[in-house]
Amino acid sequence: MRRIVLVALLGLIGLPLQAAEHRLISADGAITEIIYALGAEDQLIAVDSTSRYPEAVRALPQVGYLRALPFEGVLAMDPDVLITTEEAAPEETLERLIRAGVEVHQLPVVRTPEETFERIRAVGRLVAQAEKAEQLATELAQQVAAVKERHQGNGKPRVLFLLSAGNHGVMVAGTDTAADAMLNALGAENAVAGMAGYKPAGREALLASRPDAIVIAETIPGGFRINDWPELKALSAWQKGNHVTADSMLLLGFGPRLAEALATIATALPENVQVSSNGSR
């Protein structure tokens, strides 16, 4: 009889799974990256659509999007275990999977480096790789600290963070987003801090943002075309070369590539941003 455990808001994480005989589905890109980084990928039988790295993961079957997991699609893979996050939905699918005998673990959403390190440890316990996870978390913490140290003393640059979301268009990242959390981790200021969530990019709002730097996260490589956005191209930050475009899963994942993500964003930041007493540049 399979154990049935739902690890959700209470954070009851950590009972190790027994060896590598179980059949595991990961429904979160960062969790999948952690599993590969721990060398536990032999336990995976399927992933969700946000799991795009490393390249080897593309050989695995996909079970849909973590926010719209299909009960039949997941169950058809005959999993023992599903590891996902509190963002997974619909709740009915998760409850039905539990009733069907699948062990469901929902890990907390991560928005800080420290939470990233703890998630690595949590996944390590779940896949019986606690020692490797501790080593990975320690090394990543050192790498993140090194990136942050290199950019201390450069003021608090205003950054316009855009999400190029394929058919969903280009979105501006406000507060309460992974993008905003990444900027906070670097000590940068969100250029649209007065807005919450992801909102469609309005051309007037782009001009009014007055950023020192621009970061673009693409869900599809090459999906963002600057020539479609003359207002953005006209901004001083773009003209000065203070911009970077990279994969959205790298920049927003809060996974084992966190230090690389922070370093990538930092390449767009100008040095020695001066802020006057009234907040103007």
C-alpha positions as CSV (number, residue, x, y, z in Angstrom):
1,M,0.0,0.0,0.0
2,R,1.4,3.4,-1.0
3,R,1.8,6.0,1.7
4,I,-0.4,9.0,1.2
5,V,1.1,12.3,2.4
6,L,0.1,15.9,1.4
7,V,2.8,18.4,2.3
8,A,1.2,21.8,1.9
9,L,1.0,25.1,3.8
10,L,2.0,23.6,7.1
11,G,5.5,22.9,5.7
12,L,5.6,19.3,6.8
13,I,8.5,18.5,4.6
14,G,11.3,16.0,4.9
15,L,10.4,12.3,5.3
16,P,12.9,10.7,2.9
17,L,11.6,8.5,0.2
18,Q,12.9,5.0,0.3
19,A,15.8,4.5,-2.2
20,A,15.3,5.0,-6.0
21,E,12.6,2.4,-6.6
22,H,9.7,4.8,-6.7
23,R,8.3,6.6,-9.7
24,L,8.6,10.3,-9.4
25,I,6.9,13.2,-11.2
26,S,8.2,16.8,-10.7
27,A,5.7,19.6,-11.4
28,D,8.0,22.6,-11.1
29,G,10.9,23.7,-13.2
30,A,13.2,24.6,-10.3
31,I,12.4,21.4,-8.4
32,T,13.3,19.4,-11.5
33,E,16.6,21.3,-11.8
34,I,17.3,20.5,-8.1
35,I,16.6,16.8,-8.7
36,Y,19.1,16.7,-11.6
37,A,21.7,18.7,-9.7
38,L,21.5,16.1,-6.9
39,G,22.0,13.3,-9.4
40,A,18.5,11.8,-8.6
41,E,17.1,12.1,-12.1
42,D,16.8,8.3,-12.5
43,Q,13.8,8.6,-10.2
44,L,11.9,10.9,-12.6
45,I,9.3,9.4,-15.0
46,A,7.7,12.7,-16.1
47,V,7.7,16.5,-15.5
48,D,5.5,19.5,-16.1
49,S,5.8,22.0,-18.9
50,T,7.9,24.5,-16.8
51,S,10.7,21.9,-16.6
52,R,12.9,22.9,-19.4
53,Y,16.4,22.5,-17.9
54,P,18.8,20.7,-18.2
55,E,18.5,19.6,-21.8
56,A,18.1,16.0,-20.8
57,V,14.8,16.7,-19.2
58,R,13.2,17.2,-22.6
59,A,13.4,13.5,-23.2
60,L,10.9,12.9,-20.4
61,P,7.1,12.9,-20.9
62,Q,5.2,16.0,-19.9
63,V,2.1,16.0,-17.8
64,G,0.9,19.6,-18.5
65,Y,1.3,22.9,-16.6
66,L,1.7,22.8,-12.8
67,R,-1.2,25.3,-12.3
68,A,-3.5,23.2,-14.4
69,L,-2.5,19.6,-13.7
70,P,-4.7,17.0,-15.4
71,F,-5.7,14.2,-13.2
72,E,-5.8,11.6,-15.9
73,G,-2.6,12.7,-17.5
74,V,-0.7,12.5,-14.2
75,L,-2.2,9.2,-13.1
76,A,-1.6,7.6,-16.5
77,M,2.1,7.7,-15.7
78,D,1.5,5.5,-12.7
79,P,3.5,7.6,-10.3
80,D,4.3,6.8,-6.6
81,V,5.2,10.4,-5.8
82,L,4.4,13.9,-7.1
83,I,6.7,16.8,-5.9
84,T,5.4,20.3,-6.7
85,T,4.7,23.6,-5.0
86,E,1.9,25.4,-3.3
87,E,1.2,27.0,-6.7
88,A,0.0,23.6,-8.1
89,A,-3.6,23.4,-9.1
90,P,-6.4,22.6,-9.4
91,E,-6.9,21.4,-5.8
92,E,-9.3,18.8,-7.0
93,T,-6.6,17.1,-9.0
94,L,-4.3,16.9,-6.1
95,E,-7.0,15.5,-3.8
96,R,-7.9,12.9,-6.4
97,L,-4.3,11.9,-6.8
98,I,-4.0,11.4,-3.1
99,R,-7.1,9.3,-3.0
100,A,-5.7,7.3,-5.9
101,G,-2.6,6.5,-3.7
102,V,-0.1,9.0,-5.0
103,E,2.2,10.7,-2.4
104,V,1.8,14.4,-3.0
105,H,4.4,16.9,-1.7
106,Q,3.7,20.6,-2.1
107,L,6.7,22.7,-1.2
108,P,6.5,26.4,-0.2
109,V,6.9,29.0,-3.0
110,V,10.4,30.5,-2.8
111,R,11.2,34.2,-3.0
112,T,14.6,34.6,-1.3
113,P,18.0,33.0,-1.6
114,E,17.6,31.6,1.9
115,E,14.3,29.9,1.0
116,T,16.1,28.5,-2.1
117,F,18.7,26.9,0.0
118,E,16.0,25.3,2.2
119,R,14.1,24.1,-0.8
120,I,17.2,22.3,-2.0
121,R,17.5,20.6,1.4
122,A,13.8,19.7,1.3
123,V,14.1,18.1,-2.1
124,G,17.2,16.3,-1.0
125,R,15.4,14.7,1.9
126,L,12.5,13.6,-0.4
127,V,14.8,11.9,-2.9
128,A,17.1,10.4,-0.3
129,Q,20.0,12.7,-1.2
130,A,20.2,14.8,2.0
131,E,24.0,14.9,2.1
132,K,24.4,16.0,-1.5
133,A,21.6,18.6,-0.9
134,E,23.4,20.1,2.0
135,Q,26.6,20.4,0.0
136,L,24.7,22.0,-2.9
137,A,22.9,24.5,-0.7
138,T,26.2,25.5,1.0
139,E,28.0,26.0,-2.3
140,L,25.1,27.9,-3.8
141,A,25.0,30.2,-0.7
142,Q,28.7,31.0,-1.1
143,Q,28.2,31.7,-4.8
144,V,25.2,34.0,-4.2
145,A,27.1,35.9,-1.5
146,A,30.0,36.4,-3.9
147,V,27.7,37.9,-6.6
148,K,26.1,40.2,-4.1
149,E,29.4,41.3,-2.7
150,R,30.7,42.3,-6.1
151,H,27.8,44.6,-6.6
152,Q,27.7,46.3,-3.1
153,G,28.2,50.0,-3.2
154,N,26.7,50.6,-6.6
155,G,23.7,52.5,-5.3
156,K,20.2,51.2,-5.8
157,P,19.5,51.1,-9.5
158,R,15.9,51.2,-10.8
159,V,15.3,48.2,-12.9
160,L,12.4,47.6,-15.3
161,F,11.8,43.8,-15.4
162,L,9.8,42.5,-18.3
163,L,8.4,39.0,-18.9
164,S,8.1,38.1,-22.6
165,A,5.5,35.4,-22.3
166,G,5.0,34.1,-25.8
167,N,1.3,34.3,-26.9
168,H,0.5,36.1,-23.7
169,G,2.5,39.1,-24.8
170,V,5.0,41.2,-22.8
171,M,4.3,41.8,-19.2
172,V,5.7,44.3,-16.7
173,A,6.7,42.7,-13.4
174,G,5.5,44.7,-10.3
175,T,5.8,43.8,-6.7
176,D,4.8,40.4,-5.3
177,T,6.5,38.6,-8.2
178,A,9.5,36.4,-8.6
179,A,11.1,39.2,-10.7
180,D,10.7,41.7,-7.9
181,A,12.2,39.2,-5.4
182,M,15.2,38.7,-7.7
183,L,15.7,42.5,-7.7
184,N,15.4,42.7,-3.9
185,A,18.0,39.9,-3.6
186,L,20.5,42.1,-5.6
187,G,19.6,45.3,-3.7
188,A,18.0,46.9,-6.8
189,E,14.8,48.8,-7.0
190,N,11.8,47.8,-9.0
191,A,11.1,50.7,-11.5
192,V,7.3,49.9,-11.3
193,A,7.1,49.3,-7.5
194,G,3.7,51.0,-7.4
195,M,2.2,48.1,-9.3
196,A,1.5,44.6,-8.1
197,G,1.8,41.4,-10.1
198,Y,2.4,41.0,-13.8
199,K,0.6,43.5,-16.0
200,P,0.5,44.0,-19.8
201,A,3.3,46.3,-20.9
202,G,1.8,49.7,-21.7
203,R,4.0,51.9,-23.9
204,E,3.3,55.0,-21.8
205,A,4.1,53.1,-18.6
206,L,7.4,52.0,-20.1
207,L,8.4,55.6,-20.8
208,A,7.4,56.7,-17.3
209,S,9.3,54.0,-15.6
210,R,12.7,55.8,-16.0
211,P,14.8,52.7,-15.4
212,D,18.6,52.6,-15.0
213,A,18.5,49.0,-16.4
214,I,16.2,46.7,-18.2
215,V,15.9,43.0,-17.8
216,I,13.8,40.8,-20.1
217,A,12.9,37.2,-19.2
218,E,11.8,35.1,-22.2
219,T,9.6,32.0,-22.0
220,I,10.5,31.3,-25.6
221,P,14.2,31.9,-26.7
222,G,14.3,34.8,-29.1
223,G,10.6,35.6,-28.5
224,F,11.2,39.2,-27.6
225,R,11.8,41.5,-30.5
226,I,13.0,45.0,-29.5
227,N,12.0,46.5,-32.8
228,D,8.4,45.9,-31.8
229,W,8.9,48.2,-28.8
230,P,10.4,51.5,-30.1
231,E,9.5,53.2,-26.8
232,L,11.6,50.7,-24.9
233,K,14.4,51.1,-27.4
234,A,14.3,54.8,-26.9
235,L,14.8,54.6,-23.1
236,S,18.2,55.8,-21.9
237,A,18.9,52.5,-20.2
238,W,18.6,50.7,-23.5
239,Q,20.6,53.3,-25.4
240,K,23.4,52.9,-22.9
241,G,23.5,49.2,-23.2
242,N,22.2,48.6,-19.6
243,H,19.9,45.7,-20.6
244,V,20.0,41.9,-20.7
245,T,17.6,39.2,-22.1
246,A,17.7,35.6,-20.8
247,D,15.6,32.5,-20.2
248,S,12.7,33.1,-17.8
249,M,13.3,29.8,-16.0
250,L,16.9,30.9,-15.2
251,L,15.9,34.4,-14.1
252,L,12.8,33.5,-12.2
253,G,13.2,29.9,-11.0
254,F,15.0,30.4,-7.7
255,G,16.7,27.0,-8.2
256,P,20.2,25.7,-8.2
257,R,21.2,28.3,-10.9
258,L,20.3,31.2,-8.6
259,A,23.8,32.6,-8.5
260,E,24.0,32.5,-12.3
261,A,20.6,34.3,-12.5
262,L,21.7,37.1,-10.1
263,A,25.0,37.5,-12.0
264,T,23.1,37.6,-15.3
265,I,20.8,40.4,-14.0
266,A,23.8,42.2,-12.6
267,T,25.4,42.5,-16.1
268,A,22.7,45.0,-16.9
269,L,23.2,47.2,-13.9
270,P,25.1,50.5,-14.2
271,E,27.8,51.2,-11.7
272,N,27.6,53.9,-9.0
273,V,24.0,55.0,-9.4
274,Q,23.5,58.3,-7.6
275,V,20.2,59.0,-5.9
276,S,19.5,62.4,-4.5
277,S,17.6,63.1,-1.3
278,N,14.3,63.4,-3.2
279,G,14.8,60.1,-5.0
280,S,15.6,61.5,-8.4
281,R,18.6,60.5,-10.5
